[in-house]
Amino acid sequence: MENAMAVKRWVSALVVGVGLLAAAPAAMAQDVLVLAAASTKNAVDLLAAQFKAKSGVGVTSSFAASSALAKQIENGAPADLFLSADLDWMDYLHKRNLIKTDSRINLLGNALVVIAPKGSTLKPELTPGGNLPALIGDGRLATGDPSNVPVGKYAQAALQSLGQWAQVEPKLARADNVRAALALVSRGEAPLGIVYSTDAAVDPGVTVVGVFPADSHPAIVYPAALTATTTNPNAAKFLEYLTSAEGQAVFQQFGFVPMTKTP
C-alpha cells in the first residue's frame, strides 16, 4: 500500500514538473502588446513579422491616433509599448507616470505633405498667402482633427505660419487619425488632404502635390517608450529591435527618418 502511494506521489510530481517545463517556454514567448500611431502601421507590421521570425516572440499591435492610444493607456488598457506620432501625447503619459521614463527614446522623424487623388492637377502654393483655400473650393481639406490628432496639430501650425489657417479651418474634414484622412482623399471624397509623407507613399490612390517647409511647423518626432505597467521582458527586446540597424532600415524603407537622440 505504501509503495502504491509513493508511486502515485511520484507520478503527480512528475506531471507537475512537466507542466512547469511546458509553461516556461510559453512565458518566455509572451506576445508584446504595442499601441502605435496609425501612420506607422505598415512599418510596424513588417517589423513585428521579422521580430517573430528572429525571436519566436509574437507582436500584437493596435493602431490609431496617438491621442486615442494615450487615453486607452491612461484608462488601463493592457499595453507593453507606446509609439506616438508626437511628443505631446508621450509627455501626457510621462506626466502621469504611465511610462518607464528610462526607456523613452525619440525614434523617428517624418515630413508633412499635401496630397490629392491620383491624377489631380491641383498645385497648392505652400507659401505665405498661398492658394490652398481657393483650391479647396466648396470641397474639404482632409487631415486629423487639430484638437487632438498629431497630424492635424502639425497641419494647423503649418497653415498658421503661412497665413492660410483662418480661411482653411472652416473647410476641414477632421479625421480621427491620419489614415482616415488619407482614405478620404484616396476615395475622392476630398480634393486635398494633409498627411505625412510616409502615408502618401503607401497609398497608390493619392499623389503628393506639395511639401510643407520644415520650418513651418514643429519638428515631427515619433517617441517610443515602455508602459509603466509592463512586466513583459520581451517588450524591451522589441523596443531594442526597433532601434537596431535592421529595425531602422525598415523604417527608412517606408520613408521615415531615423533618430537616435533621447529626449
Helices and strands as residue ranges (DSSP letters): H 2-28, E 32-37, G 38-40, H 41-55, E 59-64, H 66-74, E 81-83, H 87-95, G 101-103, E 105-109, E 112-117, H 132-136, E 141-144, H 150-161, H 165-168, G 169-171, E 172-175, H 178-186, E 192-196, H 197-201, E 206-211, G 214-216, E 221-226, H 233-243, H 245-253, E 257-258
